[in-house]
Amino acid sequence: MSSVSRLGCIVCAGSTTNRCSSCAKAGIDILFCSSDCQKLVWPVHKTVCGVDKANPFRWPDLKPDEVEEAIRNKGHESFPSATILTVLHRAVGLQPDHFDAYIRSLRDSATFTPIEHYKKQATLSYIRYSAYHRTRDQLLHWSGDPTTSVLRCTAGWAFDLGPEVPHARDGLSGRTPVLHRILVHQTIMHKVFNEPDPRLLTLAKRTFDSLKVVIEEDLQVADLERRQQALDRLEASLSMVGRWTLTALAESSMS
């Protein structure tokens, strides 16, 4: 039995065979046991749902304000001793003096060769990681626009997991199953932070447990130590939000 069917609903882990029909057309099973579970994460899931978006996982285009934010912060060292300019030059050969024009052009480009598509997807991922890294210690990534914040967190955790082995064991494209689960987990974490609720906190714990299984069993990575460090940080993040939620609930009951 695959981890997808064994772990059940991607939100609550309940037993189900109900699939997101649009994602199924793309060749990937994203299970939701009910419309309530699907609605809970739909505002973010819809950005990566369906053909040409779900499998392989495809990063959505940046919003105009995200593009300008990236340009303003291009000199910030968002990576270990490196700026986004340096990282993109190393990763996809983007010349630093072409950065502004290139990321502004991404929304206007309708078709891509395979190489251009890879370059675009890598750029979108790295820019989101860069933004996540700038705010991760300030909790700003929990309080902003849900879709923007969750996509940034997802890019951050994907980067932290380290390089992957080229072919995933389940036959899907690389990190696709993991990225969908990180996205769902971070969507619920964002909701917990902004709406302290024991039920949401329980769902956050369940999505983390399922995510951990998929990362450990289905994602073959080149650096096991780095993967474990990323999992430890994910768990620490969950614990932090859990403590904050319980404190907020206690204060609310006293007022």
C-alpha positions in Angstrom: 0.0 0.0 0.0 1.4 3.4 -0.9 1.9 6.0 1.8 -0.8 8.2 0.1 -3.6 5.7 0.6 -2.2 4.5 3.9 -2.1 8.0 5.4 -5.6 8.9 4.2 -6.9 12.4 4.0 -4.1 14.9 3.5 -5.7 17.2 6.0 -7.0 15.1 8.9 -5.5 11.6 8.1 -9.0 10.1 8.1 -9.5 6.9 6.0 -10.8 7.8 2.5 -10.4 7.0 -1.1 -11.9 10.4 -2.2 -9.5 12.2 -4.5 -9.2 15.8 -5.6 -10.6 15.3 -9.1 -8.5 18.0 -10.8 -5.3 16.7 -9.3 -6.2 13.1 -10.3 -6.4 14.3 -13.9 -2.8 15.5 -13.5 -1.8 12.0 -12.4 -1.4 12.5 -8.6 -3.7 11.4 -5.8 -4.5 14.1 -3.2 -7.0 12.6 -0.8 -9.7 14.6 1.0 -12.2 12.8 3.2 -14.8 15.6 3.0 -15.6 18.9 1.5 -14.8 20.5 4.8 -11.2 19.3 4.7 -10.8 20.4 1.1 -12.4 23.8 1.8 -10.0 24.3 4.8 -7.0 24.4 2.5 -8.5 25.3 -0.8 -7.4 29.0 -1.0 -3.8 27.8 -1.1 -4.2 24.3 -2.7 -6.0 25.8 -5.7 -2.8 27.6 -6.7 -1.2 24.2 -7.4 -4.3 22.1 -8.3 -5.0 20.5 -11.6 -3.3 19.7 -14.9 -0.1 21.7 -15.5 0.1 22.7 -11.8 -0.2 19.6 -9.6 2.2 17.0 -11.1 4.9 17.9 -11.2 4.4 20.5 -8.5 4.6 23.9 -10.2 5.2 27.1 -8.3 2.6 29.8 -9.1 3.7 33.1 -10.6 4.8 35.8 -8.2 2.3 38.6 -7.5 3.3 42.0 -8.7 4.1 43.2 -5.2 6.3 40.1 -4.6 8.3 40.9 -7.7 9.0 44.4 -6.5 9.8 43.2 -3.0 12.3 40.7 -4.5 14.0 43.5 -6.4 14.2 45.8 -3.4 15.8 43.0 -1.3 18.1 41.5 -4.0 21.2 42.6 -2.0 20.0 41.0 1.2 21.9 37.8 2.2 19.0 35.5 2.4 21.1 32.4 1.9 24.2 31.3 3.8 26.6 34.2 2.9 24.9 34.7 -0.4 22.2 37.0 -2.0 19.5 35.9 -4.4 21.6 37.3 -7.2 24.5 35.0 -6.4 22.3 31.9 -5.9 20.4 32.3 -9.2 23.6 33.0 -11.0 25.0 29.7 -9.7 21.8 27.7 -10.1 20.4 28.8 -13.4 23.1 31.1 -14.9 21.0 34.3 -14.5 23.3 37.3 -14.8 22.9 39.7 -11.8 22.3 42.7 -14.0 19.4 40.9 -15.8 17.6 40.0 -12.5 15.1 42.8 -12.5 14.0 42.5 -16.1 13.9 38.7 -15.9 11.6 38.3 -12.9 9.3 41.0 -14.2 9.1 39.1 -17.5 8.0 35.8 -16.0 4.3 36.6 -15.7 4.2 37.6 -19.4 5.8 34.5 -20.8 3.2 32.0 -22.0 5.3 29.2 -23.3 8.7 27.8 -22.3 11.2 25.3 -23.5 12.0 22.6 -20.9 15.2 24.5 -20.0 13.3 27.8 -19.7 10.6 26.1 -17.6 13.3 24.7 -15.2 14.9 28.1 -14.9 11.5 29.8 -14.2 10.5 27.2 -11.5 13.9 27.4 -9.8 13.7 31.2 -9.8 10.2 31.2 -8.3 11.3 28.7 -5.6 14.5 30.5 -4.7 12.8 33.9 -4.6 10.2 32.6 -2.2 12.8 30.9 -0.1 14.7 34.2 0.0 11.6 36.0 1.2 10.9 33.3 3.8 14.4 33.4 5.1 14.2 37.2 5.7 11.1 36.9 7.8 11.3 33.4 9.4 12.7 34.7 12.7 10.2 37.6 13.0 7.0 35.6 12.7 6.1 37.8 9.7 5.5 34.7 7.6 2.7 33.7 9.9 0.8 37.0 9.8 0.8 38.0 6.1 -1.4 37.1 3.2 -2.1 33.3 3.6 -1.3 32.3 0.1 1.9 34.3 -0.1 3.0 33.2 3.3 2.3 29.5 2.9 4.1 29.3 -0.5 7.1 31.0 1.0 7.2 28.6 3.9 6.8 25.7 1.6 9.7 26.9 -0.5 11.8 27.4 2.7 11.2 23.9 4.0 11.8 22.4 0.6 15.2 24.1 0.4 16.0 23.1 4.0 15.5 19.4 3.1 18.5 19.5 0.9 19.2 18.0 -2.6 17.1 15.0 -3.6 17.9 11.8 -5.4 16.8 12.4 -9.1 14.1 9.6 -9.1 11.5 9.3 -6.3 10.6 5.8 -5.3 6.9 6.3 -6.0 7.5 7.3 -9.6 6.0 10.8 -9.2 8.1 13.7 -10.2 10.7 14.3 -7.5 9.4 16.2 -4.5 5.9 16.6 -5.8 4.1 14.5 -3.0 6.2 16.1 -0.3 5.6 19.7 -1.5 1.8 19.2 -1.6 2.0 17.9 2.0 4.2 20.8 3.2 1.8 23.2 1.6 -1.2 21.7 3.4 0.7 21.6 6.8 1.8 25.2 6.4 -1.7 26.3 5.4 -3.1 24.9 8.7 -0.2 26.3 10.7 -1.0 29.7 9.3 -4.6 29.3 10.3 -3.6 28.1 13.8 -1.4 31.2 14.3 -4.2 33.6 13.3 -7.1 31.7 14.8 -6.2 29.8 18.0 -8.3 26.7 17.9 -7.6 23.3 19.5 -9.1 21.5 16.5 -6.8 23.3 14.1 -3.8 22.5 16.3 -4.8 18.8 16.2 -4.9 19.0 12.4 -1.5 20.7 12.4 -0.1 17.8 14.4 -1.7 15.2 12.2 -0.4 16.8 9.0 3.1 17.0 10.5 3.0 13.3 11.4 1.9 12.4 7.8 4.5 14.7 6.3 7.2 13.1 8.4 6.3 9.6 7.1 6.3 10.7 3.5 9.7 12.5 3.9 11.3 9.6 5.6 9.8 6.8 3.5 9.1 8.2 0.1 11.6 11.0 -0.5 15.1 9.8 -1.2 17.5 12.6 -0.4 21.3 12.9 -0.8 21.9 14.4 2.7 20.2 12.4 5.5 21.6 14.6 8.2 20.2 17.8 6.6 16.8 16.1 6.1 16.7 15.2 9.8 17.6 18.8 10.8 14.8 20.1 8.6 12.3 17.7 10.2 13.5 18.8 13.7 13.0 22.4 12.7 9.5 21.6 11.4 8.7 19.9 14.7 10.1 22.8 16.7 8.0 25.2 14.7 4.9 23.1 15.4 5.7 23.1 19.1 6.2 26.9 19.2 2.8 27.5 17.5 1.2 24.9 19.8 2.5 26.7 22.9 1.4 30.1 21.5 -2.1 28.7 20.8 -2.6 27.2 24.2 -1.4 30.5 25.8 -3.8 32.5 23.7 -6.7 30.2 24.5 -5.9 30.4 28.3 -5.8 34.2 28.1 -9.1 34.2 26.2 -10.9 32.1 28.7 -9.7 34.4 31.5 -11.0 37.6 29.8 
